[in-house]
C-alpha cells in the first residue's frame, strides 16, 4: 500500500482512499479499516487515531469493543458516570489495571477444587484468574466454599484456622498495594 489520503466524503466513517504503489486509487470501507486497526495494540491505536478524523473514528470504535471484552474478562461493569475521556484513553487505563493484577481468587465451583470433610465443602485449591499463575492451595484445612453467600455469588469462609496459600511472588509487589476483599465479619 502507498500513502493513505482521506477525503471528506458524505460519510467519513465509511471509507478511506489509499493510493497504491502503481498509482491506482483504492477505497477501504469502514469494516476493512476496523479489521486492520483491531489488530493493533493500544499504543498504536493512539498514533493511528491522531492521523486523521476517519482513523480516529475507527480507532475509537475498536477501543470501545476492546473495552467491552476487557470488562467482561474482569467480570465488572463500567459505569457511564465515571467514563471520561476518549475510549482509547479508557482502554489504556483498564489495560493497566488488568496488567497490574497479581492475584485474583474467586469462590466459584468451576475455579476451585474441593473435598467434602465433616459435612462441609472445603477448598483445597483455587485458580488465580489474574493470569500471573499465583494459584492458591491449602496445606491443611482450606476455607469452606459457600456457593451462594452474597446475592448469588460464592465466598470462601475462613474460620481462623483455614488457609489458602500461594507460592512466593517472583518479585516484590510494587507499593502502594490495593487490596480488594469483600468480607463480612461474624462475632
Phi, psi and omega in degrees: 000151178267215181273134177285137173232127178267149176238137177286098180260174178300325178239090184294343180283338195270336183204164180215138182268127177244133174263119181284165184302325181276007173099348180285149179263145183222130178265130172260130177273173185301322181292320178295315179299315180298321179296318179293310184293330181293346178275355184273152172281167187297325179293326176288327176301321179300313181293317181295320182294335180278352184293310181196170184297320181298312181290332175297314179298317180295315181297319178296320179295318178296317179297322179299315179292322178295322176298317180297318178295319181293317178297321178294317179296323180277000178056049179222169179241127176282135178266126181301328180302326183260001178281113179233156178077188181285163177296328180293316179294325176294319179298320177301313180299313182293323178294322177298319177298313181297319181290332183272355179287122184262326183213132178216107177252139181231131181279077181227130185307328181286345185246008180225161169249141184227162170228148175271122182217119177062035179078007180240152176264105184261137179278128176254341183204138176228127181284136176281119181271358182286341185089001181272352178076023181264056179301153182243143178226161179253118179289340178218248180276115176278172178292162175280137175269116175254104188289347182223060186277315185224111177049041178087357178263145180282167178211150169270128179252108179268137184253010182099342178242340183281150186218141163238126188234137175261169170289161178299141178292146185297322178224160180302144179283131181300142180260149357284160181255137172254121180243122179249118179227130173260118187218157173224120180276143176242142173103000000 
